[in-house]
Amino acid sequence: MSSASIYTNDLDKNQANYQALTPISFLQRSASVYPDYPAIIHGNATTTYADFYKRSRQLASALEKAGIKKTDTVSVILANTPPMLEAHYGVPMMGAVLHSLNTRLDAKVLAFQLDHAKCKMLILDLEFSDVVKQALALMQEPTPILIDYIDPEFDVEGERLSQLDYESFIAVGDPQYDWQYPDDEWDAISLNYTSGTTGNPKGVVYHHRGAHLMGYGNVIAANLPKHPVYLWTLPMFHCNGWCFPWSLSVQAGTHVCLRWVRPKAMFDAIADHKVTHLCGAPIVMSTLLNAPENEKRPLPHTVEFITAAAPPPEAVLAGMADAGFNVTHVYGLTESYGPAVVNEWKAEWNNLPDDERTTKKARQGVRYPALEDLCVMDPQTMEKVPADGETMGEVMFKGNIVMKGYLRNPQASAQAFEGGWFHSGDLGVMHPDGYIQLKDRSKDIIISGGENISSIEVEDTLYKHPKITAAAVVARPDDKWGETPCAFVELKPGEDLTEAEVISHCREHLANFKAPKIVVFGELPKTSTGKVQKFKLRDMAKGL
């Protein structure tokens, strides 16, 4: 018998020394330790941690009484309001899976997601009832149980789709509901759909273990102190709000809800509630910097701003610093629970010349504390590329904050995990100091205002126009949105179209934010085999 066996014999897991990891435990602890501390501020209403925990348990109980079972999908289409936060705890408390719908999507895509997820219940904000009604009419699966949320703090117009409103629904729930830890920390906790790069979007499944570890990971990466005050400028439907609904409970922080991302509301919230942290795409920074002077308010202290997507231009970073914000750049994907890479800034870099400092800022960074490995590899040989800052490869992830896989899509899951790594589809380089930098997107994704837009989806729409013979869509840098779609279009002989007509056609078939902002007419540059040379189009778009 080997000597190692003394550490395995009679040392088994049991109920006293092993518990499945879940972020639900964070809320339970904060409610116990800080019951009277403000957990949620929404308009003029404040919810304490004791009440946050109680209402989440009521939701879990009400779901169970309504016939929702373990592993059922509960979908929500909500603004950044208290029910969205309660759903992040109440739904998994009774073993169901939370599916957050992107409020900007069109009815066709919403219907696909509801069908694909086999949604059993849908909690909807009246603001989105029109598009939801259209989506329900397109569904193939049975119509889910509908619960209307009527915001008591804001006047929101919209048609009632259910006889039951959210407050009445959870009122029947038990505030002392005896929620259970998941049977296995690998159990699904949430479902988030990708943008659908080549056809229908893919359903990314998160587990309790990953969400728990991201709870701690965000605390470290975002430097969340005890009792942070967090402003919800980031939509919670984005990767479960980058897991911050769970992270805030680790430090008993205060969620400041923001129904609409508008400059005056942001400045008022930051000043009135002494906000310490917020997250968002470059569009949020532009909104803050370009706000009318009469809507701006002095900041109570330096406010931490965590941003993703394209690295902010140096001018924007300087403007944010002058306005009182400290910007941290992160990178990740839906498949990695949101941010899994952070541009870990070193104090000595502040003394570098401007151009060198800008070069450092442009890098995506190093792995999150909750991620086990990050590298740039040759996807064919699965060997790491030299860390020379020049050799291109595919960025790959490995660890506990990588998704379980794609829902009902084993082929796509197998491709994503080929060779024991998650393949991001993003192309980049590794610098000698271990920091990665993206160089291109092999999936041709355009990130506009924090939203992913598939160039293929927009191109397919353009090809449906009877006067268009060829089309290609690329990202065009935009100071406000980060990137916007730019369409290059070839017309059939003798046909004529205006830019406005092309954009209108796209808006008829796509969500408005996916429509191109600029249309260029002319012959597309192609290789000898007829393949469109998108790198030339990207250069052209940058010069427009």
ROLOSE-65112 format. One line per field, with one value per residue (C-alpha): residue number from 0; x, y, z. Coordinates in steps of 0.2 Angstrom, whole numbers, m for minus. Example, Ala and Ser with C-alpha at 12.3 -4.5 7.8 and 13.67 -1.06 7.14 Angstrom:
2
marlo = (0, 1)
east = (62, 68)
north = (m22, m5)
up = (39, 36)
//
This chain:
544
marlo = (0, 1, 2, 3, 4, 5, 6, 7, 8, 9, 10, 11, 12, 13, 14, 15, 16, 17, 18, 19, 20, 21, 22, 23, 24, 25, 26, 27, 28, 29, 30, 31, 32, 33, 34, 35, 36, 37, 38, 39, 40, 41, 42, 43, 44, 45, 46, 47, 48, 49, 50, 51, 52, 53, 54, 55, 56, 57, 58, 59, 60, 61, 62, 63, 64, 65, 66, 67, 68, 69, 70, 71, 72, 73, 74, 75, 76, 77, 78, 79, 80, 81, 82, 83, 84, 85, 86, 87, 88, 89, 90, 91, 92, 93, 94, 95, 96, 97, 98, 99, 100, 101, 102, 103, 104, 105, 106, 107, 108, 109, 110, 111, 112, 113, 114, 115, 116, 117, 118, 119, 120, 121, 122, 123, 124, 125, 126, 127, 128, 129, 130, 131, 132, 133, 134, 135, 136, 137, 138, 139, 140, 141, 142, 143, 144, 145, 146, 147, 148, 149, 150, 151, 152, 153, 154, 155, 156, 157, 158, 159, 160, 161, 162, 163, 164, 165, 166, 167, 168, 169, 170, 171, 172, 173, 174, 175, 176, 177, 178, 179, 180, 181, 182, 183, 184, 185, 186, 187, 188, 189, 190, 191, 192, 193, 194, 195, 196, 197, 198, 199, 200, 201, 202, 203, 204, 205, 206, 207, 208, 209, 210, 211, 212, 213, 214, 215, 216, 217, 218, 219, 220, 221, 222, 223, 224, 225, 226, 227, 228, 229, 230, 231, 232, 233, 234, 235, 236, 237, 238, 239, 240, 241, 242, 243, 244, 245, 246, 247, 248, 249, 250, 251, 252, 253, 254, 255, 256, 257, 258, 259, 260, 261, 262, 263, 264, 265, 266, 267, 268, 269, 270, 271, 272, 273, 274, 275, 276, 277, 278, 279, 280, 281, 282, 283, 284, 285, 286, 287, 288, 289, 290, 291, 292, 293, 294, 295, 296, 297, 298, 299, 300, 301, 302, 303, 304, 305, 306, 307, 308, 309, 310, 311, 312, 313, 314, 315, 316, 317, 318, 319, 320, 321, 322, 323, 324, 325, 326, 327, 328, 329, 330, 331, 332, 333, 334, 335, 336, 337, 338, 339, 340, 341, 342, 343, 344, 345, 346, 347, 348, 349, 350, 351, 352, 353, 354, 355, 356, 357, 358, 359, 360, 361, 362, 363, 364, 365, 366, 367, 368, 369, 370, 371, 372, 373, 374, 375, 376, 377, 378, 379, 380, 381, 382, 383, 384, 385, 386, 387, 388, 389, 390, 391, 392, 393, 394, 395, 396, 397, 398, 399, 400, 401, 402, 403, 404, 405, 406, 407, 408, 409, 410, 411, 412, 413, 414, 415, 416, 417, 418, 419, 420, 421, 422, 423, 424, 425, 426, 427, 428, 429, 430, 431, 432, 433, 434, 435, 436, 437, 438, 439, 440, 441, 442, 443, 444, 445, 446, 447, 448, 449, 450, 451, 452, 453, 454, 455, 456, 457, 458, 459, 460, 461, 462, 463, 464, 465, 466, 467, 468, 469, 470, 471, 472, 473, 474, 475, 476, 477, 478, 479, 480, 481, 482, 483, 484, 485, 486, 487, 488, 489, 490, 491, 492, 493, 494, 495, 496, 497, 498, 499, 500, 501, 502, 503, 504, 505, 506, 507, 508, 509, 510, 511, 512, 513, 514, 515, 516, 517, 518, 519, 520, 521, 522, 523, 524, 525, 526, 527, 528, 529, 530, 531, 532, 533, 534, 535, 536, 537, 538, 539, 540, 541, 542, 543)
east = (0, 7, 10, m2, m17, m16, m24, m38, m43, m57, m56, m72, m84, m98, m112, m101, m86, m92, m106, m110, m104, m118, m119, m136, m126, m119, m136, m140, m125, m127, m145, m139, m125, m132, m151, m154, m141, m148, m147, m157, m162, m175, m182, m188, m189, m175, m175, m164, m154, m167, m181, m171, m168, m186, m193, m181, m187, m205, m202, m194, m209, m221, m213, m214, m233, m236, m229, m211, m200, m181, m172, m187, m183, m189, m187, m187, m187, m185, m176, m163, m176, m178, m187, m172, m161, m173, m174, m155, m158, m176, m176, m161, m166, m179, m168, m175, m164, m164, m165, m163, m169, m160, m173, m167, m170, m184, m199, m192, m176, m186, m198, m183, m175, m191, m194, m176, m176, m193, m198, m211, m214, m210, m209, m211, m210, m224, m211, m208, m225, m227, m212, m216, m234, m227, m214, m228, m238, m222, m218, m220, m219, m234, m236, m227, m236, m235, m232, m233, m221, m229, m215, m222, m208, m209, m224, m222, m234, m238, m251, m255, m252, m257, m270, m257, m244, m227, m231, m247, m238, m224, m236, m242, m224, m217, m204, m197, m195, m183, m172, m159, m141, m140, m138, m122, m113, m112, m131, m136, m140, m143, m145, m138, m139, m125, m129, m130, m115, m120, m139, m148, m140, m133, m138, m124, m127, m119, m117, m118, m99, m94, m106, m100, m82, m86, m94, m77, m67, m77, m73, m55, m54, m65, m58, m75, m73, m85, m102, m98, m112, m115, m124, m133, m128, m124, m139, m142, m147, m128, m120, m131, m124, m106, m111, m112, m129, m121, m104, m112, m119, m101, m97, m115, m115, m130, m138, m143, m156, m156, m171, m165, m147, m148, m135, m144, m151, m133, m125, m139, m138, m119, m120, m135, m130, m111, m109, m92, m93, m101, m99, m103, m98, m90, m107, m109, m93, m98, m115, m107, m93, m105, m119, m125, m117, m133, m136, m118, m115, m99, m93, m92, m75, m66, m78, m72, m78, m76, m78, m77, m78, m65, m51, m56, m47, m34, m44, m59, m48, m41, m59, m65, m50, m54, m72, m67, m68, m54, m57, m52, m53, m59, m62, m73, m87, m104, m96, m84, m97, m93, m76, m63, m48, m43, m30, m21, m14, 3, 7, 24, 15, 7, 25, 27, 26, 9, 11, 19, 5, m8, 0, m2, m20, m24, m21, m34, m24, m21, m33, m46, m42, m57, m50, m37, m28, m27, m16, m15, m13, m12, m29, m22, m8, m15, 3, 5, 12, 28, 25, 33, 18, 18, 13, m5, m16, m33, m36, m41, m48, m48, m56, m71, m79, m80, m98, m105, m108, m121, m139, m146, m131, m118, m109, m106, m100, m88, m81, m79, m70, m59, m42, m47, m48, m62, m60, m65, m64, m54, m37, m23, m5, 3, 16, 32, 25, 10, m3, m14, m20, m34, m30, m46, m62, m63, m82, m84, m93, m97, m98, m109, m114, m110, m121, m114, m120, m117, m110, m117, m135, m134, m127, m141, m154, m145, m145, m164, m166, m171, m159, m144, m132, m118, m115, m102, m103, m88, m86, m82, m74, m86, m82, m99, m104, m87, m91, m106, m110, m104, m112, m103, m116, m116, m132, m139, m136, m147, m154, m153, m154, m151, m142, m159, m168, m155, m155, m174, m174, m163, m173, m188, m180, m168, m167, m163, m146, m141, m144, m129, m126, m116, m119, m106, m111, m98, m89, m83, m64, m62, m49, m46, m58, m72, m70, m73, m58, m65, m48, m49, m66, m61, m47, m60, m72, m59, m56, m74)
north = (0, 17, 30, 42, 31, 38, 54, 44, 31, 35, 53, 54, 68, 70, 83, 91, 94, 96, 107, 111, 128, 140, 159, 159, 156, 174, 182, 170, 176, 195, 194, 186, 197, 214, 212, 231, 236, 243, 229, 237, 255, 258, 275, 280, 263, 254, 235, 229, 213, 204, 209, 204, 187, 185, 191, 179, 165, 170, 170, 152, 146, 154, 146, 129, 132, 136, 120, 124, 110, 107, 110, 119, 135, 152, 166, 184, 200, 214, 230, 232, 232, 223, 208, 204, 204, 193, 181, 178, 170, 164, 154, 144, 142, 130, 121, 130, 138, 157, 162, 181, 188, 202, 217, 223, 208, 206, 194, 181, 178, 179, 166, 155, 156, 153, 137, 131, 133, 125, 140, 135, 153, 170, 186, 201, 220, 229, 240, 225, 218, 222, 212, 198, 197, 195, 182, 172, 171, 164, 150, 132, 126, 128, 146, 148, 154, 173, 185, 204, 216, 233, 244, 254, 267, 272, 275, 262, 260, 243, 230, 218, 200, 191, 192, 190, 203, 200, 207, 196, 181, 181, 186, 168, 162, 157, 170, 156, 144, 130, 132, 118, 119, 111, 92, 95, 111, 106, 108, 122, 139, 150, 151, 165, 165, 171, 183, 169, 171, 158, 156, 154, 159, 146, 143, 145, 135, 141, 130, 135, 131, 144, 157, 155, 157, 172, 180, 180, 183, 200, 205, 203, 209, 225, 228, 228, 234, 230, 238, 244, 254, 248, 257, 245, 253, 236, 226, 211, 200, 201, 186, 188, 206, 198, 189, 205, 201, 187, 197, 211, 199, 193, 211, 216, 229, 240, 238, 255, 250, 260, 258, 268, 273, 291, 304, 314, 298, 291, 307, 309, 291, 292, 309, 305, 287, 289, 275, 267, 255, 253, 243, 246, 246, 262, 269, 272, 282, 292, 296, 302, 312, 320, 324, 342, 352, 355, 337, 333, 332, 332, 315, 310, 301, 292, 280, 263, 260, 242, 242, 228, 227, 237, 245, 264, 277, 287, 302, 294, 287, 304, 312, 299, 302, 321, 317, 307, 289, 276, 264, 246, 236, 218, 205, 189, 180, 174, 156, 163, 170, 187, 195, 182, 193, 209, 222, 221, 239, 241, 257, 260, 261, 277, 285, 279, 291, 293, 282, 268, 269, 269, 253, 245, 251, 243, 225, 214, 207, 192, 179, 182, 176, 163, 157, 143, 145, 157, 156, 160, 144, 138, 130, 117, 110, 115, 122, 138, 152, 161, 175, 188, 200, 196, 178, 177, 162, 159, 164, 149, 147, 133, 133, 133, 149, 141, 136, 118, 119, 124, 118, 105, 107, 93, 96, 115, 110, 97, 110, 123, 111, 102, 98, 101, 120, 132, 140, 158, 161, 177, 180, 188, 188, 184, 197, 193, 198, 186, 199, 195, 207, 204, 207, 201, 191, 175, 175, 193, 199, 218, 224, 240, 248, 232, 222, 208, 209, 195, 202, 186, 190, 208, 201, 188, 202, 213, 199, 197, 214, 211, 225, 219, 206, 206, 213, 212, 220, 225, 234, 253, 261, 273, 285, 283, 265, 257, 250, 251, 240, 247, 239, 237, 234, 229, 232, 222, 230, 245, 246, 261, 262, 275, 273, 277, 263, 250, 255, 255, 237, 231, 238, 229, 213, 216, 224, 242, 242, 228, 239, 247, 265, 268, 260, 261, 256, 249, 233, 222, 218, 199, 186, 176, 163, 176, 177, 195, 203, 209, 216, 228, 233, 236, 247, 257, 258, 265, 279, 284)
up = (0, m5, 9, m1, 5, 23, 15, 7, 19, 30, 24, 13, 9, 21, 25, 38, 27, 9, 2, m16, m21, m25, m26, m16, 0, m2, 0, 14, 24, 20, 26, 42, 45, 38, 39, 39, 27, 10, m3, m17, m21, m35, m37, m20, m13, m3, 1, 15, 14, 26, 14, m2, 5, 10, m7, m16, m5, m8, m27, m26, m16, m28, m43, m34, m30, m48, m54, m59, m56, m54, m71, m78, m88, m80, m93, m89, m100, m87, m86, m72, m58, m41, m49, m60, m45, m35, m50, m49, m32, m31, m47, m43, m25, m30, m43, m59, m72, m75, m93, m96, m112, m121, m121, m137, m148, m161, m159, m170, m160, m144, m150, m155, m138, m128, m139, m138, m119, m117, m106, m93, m86, m92, m81, m92, m89, m97, m107, m118, m119, m138, m144, m131, m138, m156, m150, m141, m157, m166, m153, m157, m139, m127, m121, m104, m89, m90, m75, m78, m69, m66, m60, m45, m46, m64, m76, m90, m104, m111, m113, m99, m105, m89, m76, m63, m58, m50, m33, m32, m38, m25, m11, m10, m8, 9, 15, 26, 11, 15, m1, m4, m10, m28, m28, m38, m40, m58, m60, m71, m63, m79, m98, m109, m128, m139, m153, m166, m178, m190, m189, m173, m157, m145, m127, m115, m99, m83, m67, m48, m46, m59, m53, m35, m41, m52, m36, m28, m45, m48, m30, m33, m51, m48, m31, m22, m4, 10, 6, m12, m20, m38, m51, m64, m81, m87, m93, m81, m97, m102, m95, m79, m77, m78, m62, m52, m45, m35, m32, m23, m10, m6, 1, 6, m7, m13, m30, m37, m51, m66, m77, m92, m95, m97, m92, m79, m70, m69, m62, m50, m44, m42, m32, m22, m17, m17, m31, m30, m45, m62, m78, m96, m114, m122, m125, m107, m106, m121, m113, m97, m105, m118, m105, m105, m92, m83, m81, m73, m55, m45, m41, m22, m25, m38, m46, m53, m71, m78, m97, m110, m129, m139, m128, m125, m135, m125, m127, m119, m105, m102, m102, m89, m78, m79, m74, m59, m66, m65, m80, m80, m96, m96, m109, m110, m118, m114, m113, m99, m88, m94, m90, m88, m93, m85, m90, m73, m72, m64, m55, m63, m80, m75, m78, m95, m110, m117, m132, m122, m109, m123, m130, m112, m111, m128, m122, m115, m101, m90, m83, m70, m52, m55, m72, m72, m88, m103, m118, m137, m147, m165, m167, m179, m169, m152, m148, m139, m150, m145, m132, m144, m146, m165, m168, m170, m163, m156, m138, m128, m110, m97, m80, m69, m76, m93, m98, m96, m115, m127, m123, m135, m147, m143, m160, m156, m138, m145, m157, m144, m132, m145, m138, m120, m121, m125, m142, m141, m160, m156, m164, m154, m148, m132, m126, m117, m100, m102, m107, m122, m135, m148, m166, m175, m173, m183, m180, m188, m173, m172, m154, m154, m137, m129, m140, m151, m170, m182, m198, m207, m200, m207, m224, m225, m223, m236, m249, m247, m255, m274, m280, m271, m279, m266, m249, m235, m217, m206, m190, m192, m176, m168, m154, m146, m149, m150, m166, m179, m194, m210, m226, m243, m256, m275, m285, m299, m316, m319, m301, m290, m271, m258, m241, m232, m242, m237, m219, m219, m227, m213, m199, m206, m204, m189, m172, m176, m167, m180, m195, m204, m200, m216, m233, m247, m265, m277, m282, m268, m267, m270, m272, m288, m281, m278, m259, m252, m245, m228, m222, m236, m232, m214, m219, m230, m216, m204, m217, m219)
//
